[in-house]
Amino acid sequence: GPPALVASAAMANKPGEKPAPKPPTPLQAQLYVWGSALSLVANHAREGSATGFWATQLALCTLVRAGCQLIKMKVNEASVVQQNLGQMRLFWSTQGRQLALAAFLAVLANWISFAQQQLALQWRSGLTKKIHDAYFKGSSYYDVAQGTGAITDAHIRITEDVPKVATSVAGLVVMLANGCLDMTIFIVFLAKSGRTGQALGVLAQLYVAAVYMVNNYVIPVDYARITGGVSATASKLQQDLSRVETHASTICALQGGSAERQGVSARLRDAIRAKISFFSEQHWNDSIMYFFTSSTFDRTPLFWCSFLYFSSSWLQMIVRGGGATGAQLPNASASSPDIVNGWGLVIRYHGSMVNIWLGAVSLAGAWQAVMLNYASIARIQALLGRLAAVAKPDEAMLRSEDLALIKFEGVHVQTPTGVDLVRGLTFSVQFGESLLITGHNGAGKSSIMRCLGGLWKVSAGSIWSPSPTGSGLRGSVYYLPQRPYNAVGTLAEQLCYPDAPPDALTEKEELRKWLDYVDLGYLADRNGALTSETDWQSVLSLGEQQRLGILRLFYHRPKFAVLDECTSAVTGEIERRLHEVCALLQISCITIAHRPALKKYHHQALVLTGRPEDEDGGFSVDRIADSPAPFCTTGAEAPVHDAISGYLEGRHIRLRTWASPKDQPQHSEPSPADVTSVAADGNGAGREDAPVALVRPPLTTQPRERPGMPLANLLAVLRMAFAAPNTRWRAAALVGCVLVRTNLYWKVWMSVGKVIL
């Protein structure tokens, strides 16, 4: 991991232990962080992108800017000389060049800023794409949040930390280039101006070194600690708010708003404390840096006072010719060559020193730009490391040779935290047969399927599967959970997910034909069902979602289907239709359920006891008596429509259709009269779903209220701000500081006049 930025006191080692490694110096730590940040964005830059183009643009523009700064200083020197010699025509011509240079530098600075933003966007795009490739590979997006070292805020790291790092590294490159070029060019320029210039150049370098030593060794800041706390607390607050938004309906039904508010408020207090701690340490460091890099020569008259006193004394010495008579400075309007040359040297030295100091400010800004995002750099490195760790294949997963077998042999089923659920699990399911898994809650029924899909690593034993880890429960093995996943999109996209729908399904009648197999034909008549992107997860009831998931299984038609309590909210008729149609479509089912009545559709029963410490490992496998004959696996597969239509006709099932949207029912579940079956076997007794009304809010006809005036909005914000505790005295302290600062400025400027006079 990244080294600590501040050396802590060495702890005493126990006898026999190796001595603790020497902590890195601040310079070593900074170079490490800079190198880590640059390698993050540079090593993950997109191939064939415009990164090289914008980097070249920045390099050229930075060189041109530095050259223009040097030319501008020479033009300023020439302007002073021409003015003192009375060469007004040349003076006004020089003024025109100064304006042209200023305009060109303004455009150039704007273009450098634009190129910097483009470079940051290219780096962000490349780094995000690399993370997405690793994140969505296999089941990494699931594995990364499981077990020891789990990362549960990957989405925040990708959407917030990556842009911060890319932006700060782009700023680092530009400010480093500007600072180094400015300091190098003007130090060399001073060195060529004589001994005085050489002395000033050495003085400037000593000044920059002193600023660095004070900032890093006298008053160091532990950026790893203060930025890490801010990022961690902010992430937890965002996760809590996201969880409340996701489960808003359940929380509202339980009247849990007050409890959630307490939890979120606690997270908010932690985030504010971390931010205050950050401000406390960072602002002390900023105050020292402000004094060295701004107060002494830019933002206050202190530097100008020193400059005018220095230049006045120097010009006196030049005019006196080194005498000791104490002659006074002659009239400034006199065109003396000595005065002209003196003012030219003053402008040259002054301009060079200012540019050197501004270069030091750029270097300080480059240092802070990256160090302030130290936590983001570490969080991205941790995410990449975690993704690399979970991408390693599970050696327990093996591919069955004939692609027609699922087999567990001596498998220990454990949670990611190491809790045993089943030990030595052994069973097999041949293509053409079905298995029923039963047991109480928490016994490990769904956990077995997580192991089969490669979501949980297996500590012992082997698993043979037609679709080993890397593709999960997808392909030859299809997983159907209790609450199916529905992506945002059209109704046809829900049916075919995760594949793209064929052109035929974009037609309403073809889509309705599929939906009628599970009594959802009325969904095809909904407005925008075929064209609009809809959040079907919130639109459909659980029963509708389960029936749509069953239809999705029919559409994909895999060899094996894992049915994880996927019929808990549908009628007995739909449940019967699922198992009988799966046999017709040659789909072997592994069903997880609590109801023993489903045994008649299966050939084996796996019972979990939830006691892995027993001799049997907490499971038993038995053949089911009077089970149906396995379906034929050698004949040609019948088309899906022919198989299902023939099945429905054979059972004399009539599905009601509606001629127009106004004739369809106003509830999300079909009424019992919508499906008529002559096969009265009592399967659906007592399991009819209650209709769920879809209540749409009426369209309002009242005009929208106009927003308030800006002044009214400002007053409202101020009232809200001053309602918070401790706000008034802080505002009074801020006003007092501003008044004192203004008074100090006035007194310093008054002192300038006294020094000059």
C-alpha positions in Angstrom: 0.0 0.0 0.0 1.0 3.7 -0.2 3.5 4.7 2.5 2.5 7.0 5.3 3.1 10.7 4.6 4.2 11.6 8.1 6.8 9.6 10.0 5.3 8.3 13.2 7.3 7.4 16.4 8.9 4.0 16.1 7.3 1.4 18.4 9.4 -0.9 20.5 9.9 -4.3 18.9 9.3 -7.5 20.8 12.3 -9.8 21.3 12.9 -11.9 18.2 11.0 -9.6 15.9 12.5 -7.8 13.0 13.0 -4.1 13.4 10.2 -2.0 11.9 11.1 -0.6 8.4 12.2 3.0 8.4 9.3 5.3 7.5 9.7 7.2 4.2 10.7 10.8 4.1 8.1 13.4 3.0 9.9 13.7 -0.4 9.8 9.9 -0.9 6.2 9.7 0.0 5.3 12.6 -2.3 7.2 11.1 -5.2 5.5 7.8 -4.6 2.0 9.4 -4.6 2.9 11.4 -7.8 4.2 8.3 -9.5 1.1 6.3 -8.4 -1.2 8.9 -9.7 0.6 9.2 -13.0 0.8 5.5 -13.5 -2.9 5.1 -12.8 -4.0 7.3 -15.6 -1.0 6.7 -18.0 -1.1 2.9 -17.8 -4.8 2.7 -18.4 -5.0 5.3 -21.2 -7.2 4.1 -24.0 -5.4 2.9 -27.1 -6.0 5.0 -30.2 -7.6 7.8 -28.1 -6.8 11.5 -28.4 -4.6 11.4 -25.3 -1.3 11.9 -27.2 -2.8 14.7 -29.3 -3.9 16.7 -26.2 -0.6 16.0 -24.4 1.3 17.3 -27.4 -0.9 20.4 -27.5 -0.2 21.1 -23.8 3.5 20.6 -24.2 3.7 23.0 -27.2 1.4 25.6 -25.6 3.4 25.5 -22.3 6.6 26.2 -24.2 5.1 29.0 -26.1 3.6 30.5 -22.9 7.0 30.5 -21.2 8.7 32.1 -24.2 6.0 34.8 -24.4 6.5 35.6 -20.7 10.1 36.2 -21.3 9.4 38.4 -24.4 6.8 40.3 -22.4 9.3 41.1 -19.7 11.8 42.4 -22.3 9.1 44.5 -23.9 8.3 46.0 -20.5 11.9 46.8 -20.0 12.1 48.4 -23.5 8.9 50.4 -22.7 10.5 51.9 -19.5 13.7 52.8 -21.4 11.9 54.5 -24.2 9.7 56.4 -21.9 12.7 57.8 -19.9 14.5 58.7 -23.1 11.5 60.5 -24.5 11.2 58.2 -27.5 7.4 58.5 -27.6 6.8 57.0 -31.0 8.7 53.9 -30.1 7.0 53.9 -26.7 3.5 53.8 -28.2 4.6 51.1 -30.6 5.9 49.1 -27.7 2.6 49.6 -25.9 0.8 48.1 -28.9 3.1 45.1 -28.7 2.3 44.8 -25.0 -1.4 44.7 -25.7 -1.0 42.2 -28.5 1.1 40.0 -26.2 -1.4 40.3 -23.4 -4.3 39.3 -25.7 -2.3 36.4 -27.1 -1.4 35.2 -23.6 -5.0 35.4 -22.6 -6.1 33.2 -25.5 -3.2 30.8 -24.9 -4.0 30.5 -21.2 -7.6 29.6 -22.1 -6.5 27.1 -24.6 -4.1 25.5 -22.1 -7.0 25.2 -19.7 -9.2 23.6 -22.3 -6.5 21.2 -23.4 -5.9 20.3 -19.7 -9.6 19.5 -19.3 -9.6 17.4 -22.5 -6.6 15.5 -21.3 -8.3 14.8 -17.9 -11.4 13.6 -19.7 -9.3 11.2 -21.9 -7.5 9.8 -18.8 -10.8 9.5 -17.0 -12.4 7.7 -19.9 -9.4 5.3 -20.2 -9.2 4.5 -16.5 -13.0 4.1 -16.2 -13.1 1.7 -19.2 -10.3 -0.4 -17.7 -12.1 -0.7 -14.4 -15.4 -1.5 -16.2 -13.7 -4.2 -18.2 -12.5 -5.8 -14.9 -15.6 -5.0 -13.0 -18.1 -6.6 -15.4 -15.9 -9.6 -16.3 -17.6 -12.8 -15.1 -19.0 -12.3 -11.7 -16.4 -9.8 -10.4 -19.0 -7.1 -9.8 -20.6 -9.5 -7.3 -17.4 -11.0 -5.9 -15.8 -7.6 -5.2 -18.4 -6.9 -2.5 -18.2 -10.4 -0.8 -16.0 -11.8 2.0 -12.8 -10.4 3.6 -11.7 -7.2 2.0 -15.1 -6.5 0.5 -15.6 -3.2 -1.3 -19.2 -2.1 -1.1 -18.8 1.4 -2.7 -17.3 0.5 -6.0 -19.9 2.7 -7.8 -18.7 5.8 -5.8 -15.0 5.0 -6.5 -15.7 4.8 -10.2 -18.0 7.8 -10.5 -16.3 10.2 -8.0 -12.7 9.1 -7.2 -11.7 8.5 -10.8 -12.7 12.0 -12.0 -10.9 13.5 -9.1 -7.7 11.7 -9.8 -7.8 12.3 -13.5 -8.4 16.0 -13.0 -5.7 16.4 -10.3 -3.1 14.5 -12.4 -3.8 16.7 -15.4 -3.4 19.8 -13.2 -0.2 18.3 -11.8 1.3 17.9 -15.3 0.4 21.4 -16.4 1.5 23.2 -13.1 4.7 21.2 -12.9 5.5 22.1 -16.5 4.7 25.8 -16.0 6.5 26.0 -12.7 9.7 24.3 -13.8 9.9 26.2 -17.1 9.3 29.6 -15.5 11.9 29.0 -12.8 14.5 27.5 -15.2 14.1 30.2 -17.9 14.2 33.2 -15.6 17.0 31.9 -13.3 19.1 31.4 -16.5 18.1 34.9 -17.6 19.1 36.4 -14.3 22.4 34.5 -14.4 23.3 36.1 -17.7 22.6 39.6 -16.3 25.7 39.9 -14.2 26.7 39.1 -10.7 23.7 40.8 -9.2 21.4 38.6 -11.3 23.3 35.5 -10.3 22.9 36.4 -6.7 19.2 37.0 -7.1 18.9 33.6 -8.9 20.6 31.8 -6.1 18.4 33.7 -3.6 15.3 32.6 -5.4 16.4 29.0 -5.3 17.1 29.2 -1.6 13.7 30.8 -1.0 11.9 27.9 -2.8 14.0 25.3 -0.9 13.2 27.0 2.4 9.4 27.1 1.6 9.5 23.4 0.8 11.4 22.5 4.0 9.0 24.5 6.2 6.0 23.0 4.5 7.0 19.4 4.7 9.4 19.1 7.7 8.4 21.9 10.1 4.6 21.8 9.6 3.8 18.5 7.7 0.3 17.4 7.0 -0.8 13.8 7.1 -2.8 13.8 3.9 -3.4 10.0 4.1 -5.3 10.4 7.4 -7.3 13.6 6.8 -8.3 12.8 3.2 -9.0 9.2 3.9 -11.4 10.1 6.7 -13.3 12.5 4.5 -13.7 10.0 1.7 -14.7 7.1 3.9 -17.4 9.1 5.9 -18.8 10.7 2.7 -19.1 7.2 1.1 -20.9 5.8 4.1 -23.4 8.7 4.0 -24.1 8.2 0.3 -24.6 4.5 0.8 -27.1 5.1 3.6 -29.1 7.6 1.6 -29.0 5.2 -1.4 -30.3 2.4 0.7 -33.2 4.5 2.0 -34.1 5.5 -1.6 -34.0 1.9 -2.8 -36.2 0.6 0.0 -38.4 3.7 0.4 -41.7 1.8 0.0 -40.9 -0.8 2.7 -39.5 1.9 5.1 -42.6 4.0 4.5 -44.9 1.0 5.2 -43.1 0.3 8.4 -43.1 4.0 9.4 -39.3 3.8 9.7 -38.5 7.3 8.6 -37.5 8.4 12.1 -35.1 5.5 12.6 -33.5 6.0 9.2 -33.2 9.7 9.9 -31.2 9.0 13.1 -28.9 6.7 11.2 -28.3 9.2 8.3 -27.9 12.0 10.8 -25.2 10.0 12.6 -23.4 9.5 9.3 -23.7 13.2 8.5 -22.1 14.1 11.9 -19.2 11.8 11.2 -18.7 13.3 7.7 -18.8 16.9 9.2 -16.3 16.0 11.9 -14.0 14.5 9.3 -14.3 17.6 7.2 -13.6 19.9 10.2 -10.5 17.8 11.0 -9.4 18.2 7.4 -9.9 22.0 7.5 -8.1 22.4 10.8 -4.9 20.8 9.6 -5.1 21.9 6.0 -5.8 25.5 6.7 -2.9 25.9 9.1 -0.6 24.6 6.3 -2.4 26.9 3.8 -1.8 29.9 6.0 2.0 29.3 6.1 2.1 28.7 2.3 0.0 31.9 1.7 2.5 33.9 3.7 5.5 32.6 1.7 4.0 32.5 -1.8 1.4 35.3 -1.8 1.5 37.8 1.1 5.2 38.6 0.6 5.0 39.7 -3.0 1.5 39.5 -4.6 -1.6 40.0 -2.5 -0.3 42.7 -0.1 1.9 45.8 -0.6 4.8 44.3 1.4 6.7 43.3 -1.8 6.0 46.5 -3.6 7.2 48.5 -0.5 10.5 46.5 -0.6 10.7 46.9 -4.4 10.3 50.7 -4.4 12.7 51.2 -1.5 15.2 49.0 -3.2 14.9 50.6 -6.6 15.0 54.1 -5.2 18.2 53.4 -3.2 19.8 51.6 -6.2 19.1 54.5 -8.6 20.6 56.9 -6.1 23.8 54.8 -6.0 23.9 54.7 -9.8 23.4 58.5 -10.2 26.0 59.3 -7.5 28.5 57.1 -9.3 29.5 55.4 -6.1 30.3 58.6 -4.2 29.7 59.1 -0.5 28.2 62.6 -0.6 24.7 61.4 -0.2 23.4 63.1 -3.4 19.6 62.9 -3.9 17.8 61.2 -6.7 17.5 63.7 -9.6 14.2 64.6 -11.2 12.6 61.5 -12.7 11.7 63.5 -15.8 15.4 64.0 -16.7 16.5 61.7 -19.5 19.7 60.6 -17.8 21.2 57.4 -19.3 22.1 56.3 -15.8 18.5 56.6 -14.7 17.3 54.8 -17.9 19.7 51.9 -17.4 18.9 51.7 -13.7 15.1 51.5 -14.3 15.7 48.9 -17.0 17.7 46.7 -14.6 15.1 47.1 -11.9 12.3 46.0 -14.3 14.5 43.0 -15.5 15.3 41.8 -12.0 11.9 42.5 -10.6 10.1 40.7 -13.5 12.4 37.7 -13.3 12.0 37.4 -9.5 8.2 37.6 -9.8 8.1 34.9 -12.5 10.4 32.7 -10.4 8.2 33.1 -7.4 5.1 32.4 -9.4 6.8 29.3 -10.7 7.2 28.2 -7.0 3.5 28.9 -6.5 2.7 26.6 -9.4 4.9 23.9 -8.0 3.2 24.2 -4.6 -0.2 24.0 -6.4 0.9 20.9 -8.2 1.9 19.3 -5.0 -1.4 20.0 -3.3 -3.5 19.1 -6.4 -2.4 15.4 -6.0 -1.9 15.2 -2.3 -5.4 16.4 -1.6 -6.7 13.4 -3.6 -4.4 11.0 -1.9 -7.4 9.0 -0.5 -9.0 8.8 -4.0 -5.7 7.4 -5.4 -5.5 4.8 -2.6 -9.2 3.8 -3.0 -8.8 3.3 -6.8 -5.7 1.2 -6.2 -7.6 -0.9 -3.7 -10.5 -1.4 -6.1 -8.1 -2.5 -8.9 -6.3 -4.9 -6.5 -9.6 -6.4 -5.3 -10.8 -6.9 -8.9 -7.5 -8.6 -9.8 -7.9 -10.9 -6.8 -11.5 -12.0 -7.4 -10.7 -12.6 -11.1 -8.7 -15.7 -10.3 -10.6 -18.8 -11.4 -12.0 -21.2 -8.8 -10.0 -24.4 -9.1 -13.0 -26.4 -7.8 -15.1 -25.6 -10.8 -14.8 -28.1 -13.7 -16.6 -28.3 -17.0 -18.6 -31.5 -17.5 -17.3 -33.3 -20.6 -20.7 -34.1 -22.2 -22.3 -30.7 -21.2 -25.2 -32.7 -19.8 -24.3 -33.1 -16.2 -24.2 -31.1 -13.0 -22.3 -32.8 -10.2 -21.1 -31.9 -6.7 -18.5 -34.2 -5.1 -17.4 -33.6 -1.5 -18.1 -29.9 -1.6 -17.9 -27.8 1.5 -20.5 -25.0 1.2 -19.4 -22.0 3.2 -20.4 -18.3 3.3 -17.8 -15.7 2.3 -17.2 -15.1 6.0 -16.3 -18.8 6.6 -19.5 -20.1 8.2 -20.1 -23.8 7.3 -23.6 -24.6 5.8 -23.1 -28.1 4.3 -20.0 -30.4 4.4 -19.1 -33.0 1.9 -22.1 -32.3 -0.4 -22.4 -34.9 -3.1 -25.1 -35.3 -5.8 -25.5 -35.3 -9.5 -28.2 -34.2 -12.0 -28.3 -35.7 -15.5 -29.8 -33.8 -18.4 -33.4 -35.1 -18.6 -34.0 -35.3 -14.9 -34.9 -32.8 -12.2 -33.9 -32.2 -8.6 -35.9 -30.7 -5.7 -33.9 -29.0 -2.9 -35.8 -28.4 0.4 -34.9 -27.3 3.9 -35.6 -24.6 6.4 -34.5 -21.0 6.0 -30.7 -20.6 6.3 -30.0 -24.2 5.7 -28.0 -23.3 2.5 -30.4 -24.0 -0.4 -29.6 -20.8 -2.4 -26.0 -21.0 -1.2 -25.5 -24.3 -3.2 -26.6 -22.4 -6.3 -24.2 -19.6 -5.6 -21.4 -22.2 -5.5 -22.6 -23.6 -8.8 -22.6 -20.2 -10.4 -19.1 -19.4 -9.1 -20.3 -16.6 -6.9 -18.9 -18.3 -3.8 -15.5 -20.0 -3.7 -15.4 -23.6 -2.7 -12.9 -24.5 0.0 -13.0 -28.3 -0.6 -14.5 -30.6 -3.2 -15.2 -30.2 -6.9 -18.2 -29.1 -9.1 -18.8 -30.2 -12.6 -21.0 -27.9 -14.6 -21.8 -27.2 -18.3 -21.2 -23.5 -17.5 -18.3 -23.2 -15.0 -17.4 -20.0 -13.3 -16.7 -17.2 -15.8 -20.1 -17.3 -17.2 -22.0 -17.9 -14.0 -25.5 -19.3 -14.1 -25.9 -18.4 -17.8 -25.8 -20.4 -21.0 -26.4 -24.1 -20.4 -27.5 -23.3 -16.9 -30.1 -20.6 -16.3 -30.9 -19.0 -12.9 -34.4 -17.8 -12.0 -34.6 -16.1 -8.6 -37.6 -15.3 -6.4 -37.5 -11.7 -7.4 -36.4 -11.5 -11.0 -34.2 -8.7 -12.2 -35.8 -6.3 -14.7 -33.6 -3.7 -16.4 -34.8 -0.3 -17.6 -36.0 -0.7 -21.2 -38.8 -1.9 -23.4 -41.0 -4.9 -22.7 -39.3 -6.9 -25.4 -35.9 -6.2 -23.8 -37.2 -7.6 -20.5 -38.2 -10.8 -22.3 -34.8 -11.3 -24.0 -32.5 -10.0 -21.2 -29.6 -10.0 -21.3 -29.7 -10.5 -25.1 -30.9 -7.9 -27.5 -34.5 -8.6 -28.8 -34.9 -9.8 -32.4 -36.7 -7.7 -34.9 -39.8 -9.9 -34.7 -40.4 -9.0 -31.1 -40.7 -5.3 -31.9 -44.2 -6.2 -33.3 -47.0 -6.1 -30.8 -48.7 -9.3 -32.0 -45.6 -11.4 -31.8 -44.8 -10.0 -28.3 -48.4 -10.6 -27.2 -48.1 -14.2 -28.4 -45.2 -14.8 -26.0 -46.8 -12.9 -23.1 -50.0 -14.9 -23.4 -48.1 -18.1 -22.4 -48.0 -16.7 -18.9 -51.2 -14.6 -19.0 -49.4 -11.3 -19.4 -50.8 -10.4 -22.9 -52.4 -7.2 -21.6 -48.9 -5.7 -21.0 -48.4 -5.4 -24.7 -51.2 -2.8 -24.9 -49.6 -0.5 -22.3 -48.6 2.9 -23.6 -44.9 2.8 -24.6 -44.4 -0.9 -23.9 -42.7 -1.4 -27.2 -40.9 1.9 -27.5 -40.3 3.6 -24.2 -37.6 2.9 -21.6 -39.6 1.9 -18.5 -38.5 0.8 -15.0 -40.5 -2.4 -15.0 -39.1 -3.3 -11.6 -41.3 -0.6 -10.1 -44.2 -0.9 -12.6 -44.9 -4.6 -12.3 -46.1 -6.5 -9.2 -44.1 -9.4 -7.8 -46.4 -11.9 -9.4 -46.1 -10.2 -12.8 -42.3 -10.1 -12.4 -42.2 -13.8 -11.6 -44.3 -14.7 -14.6 -42.2 -12.5 -16.9 -39.1 -14.3 -15.5 -40.7 -17.7 -16.3 -41.4 -16.5 -19.8 -37.7 -15.4 -20.1 -36.7 -18.9 -19.2 -38.9 -20.3 -22.0 -37.4 -17.9 -24.4 -33.7 -18.8 -23.6 -34.5 -22.5 -23.4 -31.3 -23.7 -21.5 -30.4 -27.3 -20.7 -30.7 -26.7 -17.0 -32.8 -24.2 -15.0 -32.2 -23.3 -11.3 -35.6 -22.3 -9.9 -35.0 -20.5 -6.6 -38.5 -20.1 -5.1 -39.5 -18.4 -8.4 -43.3 -19.3 -8.0 -44.0 -17.8 -4.6 -46.3 -15.1 -5.9 -48.0 -16.9 -8.8 -51.0 -19.2 -9.0 -50.9 -22.9 -8.9 -51.8 -23.0 -12.5 -48.8 -21.0 -13.5 -46.5 -23.1 -11.3 -47.9 -26.3 -13.0 -47.5 -24.8 -16.4 -43.8 -23.9 -15.6 -42.8 -27.4 -14.7 -44.8 -29.2 -17.5 -43.6 -26.8 -20.2 -40.0 -27.1 -19.0 -40.3 -30.9 -19.7 -41.7 -30.2 -23.1 -38.8 -27.8 -23.9 -36.3 -30.3 -22.6 -35.2 -28.2 -19.6 -33.9 -30.0 -16.5 -35.0 -28.2 -13.4 -33.2 -27.8 -10.1 -35.9 -26.4 -7.9 -35.5 -24.7 -4.5 -38.7 -24.7 -2.6 -40.4 -25.3 0.7 -43.4 -27.2 -0.5 -43.2 -31.0 -0.8 -46.1 -31.0 -3.3 -43.6 -30.2 -6.0 -42.0 -33.7 -5.7 -44.3 -35.0 -8.5 -42.3 -32.9 -11.1 -38.9 -34.1 -9.9 -36.8 -37.3 -9.8 -34.5 -36.6 -6.8 -34.9 -34.8 -3.5 -32.0 -33.1 -1.7 -33.0 -32.3 1.9 -30.8 -29.9 3.9 -30.9 -30.1 7.7 -28.8 -27.0 8.5 -26.5 -29.1 10.8 -23.2 -29.5 9.0 -21.5 -30.9 12.1 -23.6 -34.1 11.8 -22.1 -37.2 10.3 -24.1 -36.8 7.1 -22.8 -33.2 6.7 -26.3 -31.7 7.0 -27.8 -33.2 3.8 -29.5 -36.3 2.3 -30.2 -37.3 -1.3 -33.0 -39.7 -2.2 -34.8 -40.9 -5.3 -38.5 -39.8 -5.4 -41.0 -42.7 -5.8 -43.5 -42.5 -8.6 -41.5 -39.7 -10.2 -42.2 -38.9 -13.9 -40.1 -40.6 -16.6 -37.1 -38.5 -17.7 -37.8 -36.6 -20.9 -36.2 -37.7 -24.1 -32.9 -36.0 -24.7 -32.1 -37.5 -28.1 -35.0 -36.4 -30.3 -35.2 -33.2 -32.2 -36.2 -30.1 -30.2 -39.7 -28.8 -31.1 -40.0 -25.0 -31.8 -41.0 -23.1 -28.6 -44.2 -21.8 -30.1 -45.3 -25.2 -31.3 -44.5 -26.9 -28.0 -46.2 -24.4 -25.8 -49.2 -23.9 -28.1 -49.7 -27.6 -28.4 -49.5 -28.0 -24.6 -52.1 -25.3 -24.0 -54.5 -26.7 -26.6 -54.1 -30.2 -25.1 -55.2 -28.9 -21.8 -58.0 -26.9 -23.4 -56.7 -23.6 -21.9 -58.4 -20.6 -23.3 -56.6 -17.2 -22.9 -58.7 -14.1 -23.1 -57.5 -11.3 -25.2 -58.7 -7.7 -25.4 -59.6 -5.9 -28.5 -58.4 -2.5 -27.4 -56.7 -0.9 -24.3 -59.9 0.4 -22.9 -61.2 -3.2 -22.6 -58.2 -4.5 -20.6 -58.5 -4.9 -16.8 -57.4 -2.1 -14.5 -55.4 -4.4 -12.2 -51.9 -5.8 -12.7 -52.8 -9.5 -12.1 -55.4 -11.3 -14.3 -58.6 -12.2 -12.6 -59.4 -15.9 -12.1 -62.0 -15.7 -15.0 -59.2 -14.7 -17.4 -57.8 -18.2 -17.4 -60.1 -21.2 -17.8 -58.8 -24.7 -17.4 -60.7 -28.0 -17.6 -57.9 -29.9 -15.9 -59.3 -29.5 -12.4 -56.7 -31.1 -10.2 -56.9 -28.7 -7.3 -53.3 -27.4 -7.8 -54.3 -23.8 -7.7 -56.5 -24.0 -4.6 -56.0 -21.1 -2.3 -53.1 -19.6 -4.2 -54.8 -17.0 -6.4 -53.2 -13.6 -6.3 -55.2 -10.7 -5.1 -55.5 -8.0 -7.8 -53.1 -5.1 -7.3 -54.6 -1.8 -8.5 -52.4 0.5 -10.4 -53.5 3.9 -9.3 -52.3 6.7 -11.6 -52.3 10.3 -10.2 -54.7 12.6 -12.0 -53.2 15.2 -14.3 -53.2 18.5 -12.6 -54.7 21.5 -14.4 -53.5 24.1 -12.0 -50.8 26.5 -13.2 -47.4 25.9 -11.8 -46.3 28.3 -9.1 -43.7 30.8 -10.3 -40.4 30.6 -8.6 -39.6 33.4 -6.2 -37.5 36.4 -6.9 -33.7 36.1 -6.4 -33.7 38.4 -3.4 -36.5 36.4 -1.8 -34.6 33.2 -2.5 -31.5 34.7 -0.9 -33.4 35.7 2.2 -34.9 32.3 2.5 -31.5 30.6 2.3 -30.1 33.0 4.9 -33.0 32.3 7.2 -32.3 28.5 6.9 -28.6 29.0 7.4 -29.0 31.1 10.6 -31.5 28.6 12.0 -28.6 26.2 12.5 -26.9 26.2 15.9 -23.6 28.2 16.3 -24.1 29.9 13.0 -24.6 33.5 14.2 -21.4 33.8 16.2 -19.4 32.2 13.3 -20.9 34.7 10.9 -20.0 37.5 13.3 -16.4 36.2 13.5 -16.2 36.1 9.7 -17.4 39.8 9.4 -14.9 40.8 12.1 -12.0 39.2 10.3 -12.9 40.9 7.0 -13.0 44.3 8.8 -9.7 43.7 10.4 -8.1 42.6 7.1 -9.4 45.8 5.4 -7.9 48.0 8.1 -4.6 46.2 7.9 -4.5 46.7 4.2 -5.1 50.4 4.6 -2.3 50.8 7.2 0.2 48.9 5.0 -0.5 51.1 2.0 -0.1 54.2 4.1 3.3 52.9 5.2 4.3 52.6 1.5 4.0 56.3 1.0 6.1 57.0 4.0 8.9 54.8 2.8 8.9 56.3 -0.7 8.9 59.9 0.7 
